[in-house]
Amino acid sequence: MSNETPQAGDLLVRAGAIVFLVGAVATMATVAPLFLGADPLPSAAYFVCMLMGVGFLIAAAGVLRTAADQRRRAREASAAR
């Protein structure tokens, strides 16, 4: 285990990474039949590929939330002096 304290957006970053990976696997599975000469997958598989972008946005929101929290803590620390 890590000794670091969890930050405000850590859960969002982890969830975003998982969603992104699901979308990446779906993208590889969707593109593979095109290279192998097989029949393309149904349209629903292409929509699952969009999870890559959704996961990226979720992770970016987590990073922005962490940055805002750190900025707020630094502002409070400097005001307390």
FENJO-V513365 format. One record per pair of residues at least 6 apart in sequence whose ideal C-beta (glycine too) atoms are under 8 Angstrom apart, sorted by the first residue. I is the first residue (numbers start at 1). J is the second residue. D is the distance in whole Angstrom. If there is no record, write none. Layout:
BEGIN
{{I/J/D} {I/J/D}}
END
This chain:
BEGIN
{{7/66/5} {7/69/7} {7/70/8} {8/65/5} {8/66/5} {8/68/8} {8/69/4} {9/61/7} {9/62/3} {9/63/6} {9/64/7} {9/65/4} {9/66/4} {9/69/7} {10/62/7} {10/66/7} {11/62/7} {12/58/6} {12/59/7} {12/61/6} {12/62/3} {12/65/6} {13/59/5} {13/62/4} {13/63/6} {13/66/8} {14/62/8} {15/58/6} {15/59/8} {15/62/8} {16/55/5} {16/56/7} {16/57/7} {16/58/3} {16/59/3} {16/60/7} {16/61/7} {16/62/6} {17/55/7} {17/59/6} {18/55/7} {19/51/5} {19/54/6} {19/55/3} {19/58/6} {20/51/7} {20/52/6} {20/55/3} {20/56/6} {20/59/7} {21/55/7} {22/48/7} {22/51/5} {22/55/7} {23/48/7} {23/49/6} {23/50/7} {23/51/3} {23/52/3} {23/53/7} {23/54/7} {23/55/6} {24/52/6} {26/45/6} {26/48/4} {26/49/5} {26/51/7} {27/49/5} {27/52/6} {29/41/7} {29/45/7} {30/40/8} {30/41/5} {30/45/5} {30/46/6} {30/48/8} {30/49/6} {32/38/8} {33/39/6} {33/40/6} {33/41/6} {34/40/6}}
END
